[in-house]
Amino acid sequence: MEDLTVDVCVVGAGTGGVMAAIAAAESGVRVIVLERDTRVGGVGVRAGIHRYYMGTKGGIQDEVDRAARERARRLGRRARGFHPDALWLSLQERLTRLEVPIVYGAVVAEVLCEGRQVVGVVAETEENAVTVRAAVVVDATGDGDVAALAGCRFTLGRDWDGAQHTFSLVPRVVDDDGLLFYRNFDVGWVDTTDPRDVSRAYRDGRSLWWRDGATPRTEHYIGAASQLGVREGRLIEGEHRLSLEELIEDPPFADTVTRCQSHIDTHAYDYANESDLLQVWLGVFGLRDVRFISRVPYRSLVPRDVDGLLIGCRALSVTRDAGIALRMQRDIHKIGEAAGTAAALCVRAECSPRQLDVTLLQQDLIRRGVLSQADLDAPSRVGIDPPGQADAPDIVTTELIAALGGSGRGRAMWWLHRRGPQVLGPLRIAAASTRAARADDVALVRGLLGDRDAVPALVDMVTRRVGATLEGGQVDRAEPTWVAALIVLRLMRHPAAARDAVTAIVAEQASSDLLHLLRYLGDVADQLPPDVRSAAVVAVSDLVRRPALGEDFIAQGSGTPPVRAPSTSHRWGLELLSAYVLERLGHEQSAVWHSYEHHDRAVARTYATRLRARLKDVAA
């Protein structure tokens, strides 16, 4: 066994880790990098996503990008976005110049702790085990592997079903202009912490190149990414768990270390399985594409349960809803740089990350271009502008109500909902509007504010299937109005639309809508009259016998009718949710639960476990 002692050990040389290592080394401390792969650079190099999508610029990232552009010219290769090989070589060159050793093929198997203090790691390589002792360890594994091994608490996937983001395994292409690019096909779901499921994900990804009529004559594929394009894993519990509300509101933090920029970039459109907040944001308000630029506190990089460890990757302490947005390559570059800079400061100050004087870190990050003084001084600015010309604090309720039913409806609804019950009076007056779309939006906001007098209008939307023929795909708009009304009624736990929901299940084919209908019936099952219960049992039982159930489901890039990627089928979700509803209606489903105990997809096994636990909680 080889024993090494350094100041900072960075585990993972991906999107965040490589920046953490460079930042720490530039600060004059001894750094070592442990990397399980054979190249540095992460998702932009190994997963083939060589284009930045949102995020904020600054810091090492800008310098490396300039070097990569020059390297690409010397290679004589052109690419859309940045050239992945040029980025890899530029990063490797910079680390070499800084004399940072990288141990490739190294997988951390153990974390060394003295009490609560992380003091190093043990990594397994093909040759031997390597013990690295360090004053500070930076977890840049993407999935928070080091923090998990150290005993830190974490969350994994959505609360409702445990699902993580859909993943990609992208083919590389040469486009019609002769530029290197990629096809960002989503393949399905994967549990990044389950080796069997990761292995299955690679098999699924490699089988799905040709779709939507593509052939070798029409798509000039030259290879495939060597690494899954994974968007989510563990989220470590830190000293502060950054929430989606905070991303939207952008409150000032005394310990701000960077900014992030994105929108709710969810790739699978099963909105019914998202949190209540996201169902409203996406499904009722239709604000999926609204961008926000938000501050990130240092405390989200500091795990709560141990010391001597910093998170320098997408596993930082955020809620799952916020993690959908705070994961862009540019932003994770800066998270990594902040973690590496903090680690070096801790070494020089001989303190733990929790004890670090954050003002010193902020000064260093301003000097590095990761942060600006304006980021520290700016007051809170809500990242969603109200409709019209008025500034947010000055816009009056009547102006917001006037915007309902129009192009600014989602933003107006958000602001009205945010103002709370004080707007119910004007909304009740506006309910008499002769404009149907405005009246529908008024009822939706009233329902979200708990006004039970809005229930008849909400039920009417469901009955008439309002908005069922709206143009546009799920990606770009709110759910149909009738589904938005059903979401609101579910949040109110009001059973008034149950009869219509049963009728809709019989007629409905779209998986995304069926999920909403089943979620609603599951939540109001204990309030249904006998005749509706009986009809619901028949409708749901018939639903699961449909031969093509779930095959229409959309994940980003997963295909258009009549072609779908088989691995994105949502049959598993619909069958399990149907079993949950039937159990809530008094019909035991042990055969279904048993059939999913050893399902080949981890997401299905996890969902089955969570639904059975919920049934036990309800029974208790």
Helices and strands as residue ranges (DSSP letters): E 2-11, H 17-26, E 31-35, G 42-44, H 60-75, H 84-97, E 102-104, E 107-114, E 117-124, E 129-139, H 145-149, E 154-156, E 166-168, E 171-174, E 180-182, E 186-189, H 195-206, E 221-224, E 234-236, H 244-249, E 256-262, G 271-273, H 276-278, I 279-284, E 292-297, G 298-301, E 309-311, H 320-323, H 329-349, G 353-355, H 358-368, H 373-377, H 397-403, H 409-419, G 420-423, H 424-430, H 436-448, G 452-454, H 455-464, H 481-492, G 495-497, H 498-507, H 511-524, G 525-527, H 530-543, G 566-568, H 571-584, H 590-595, H 602-619
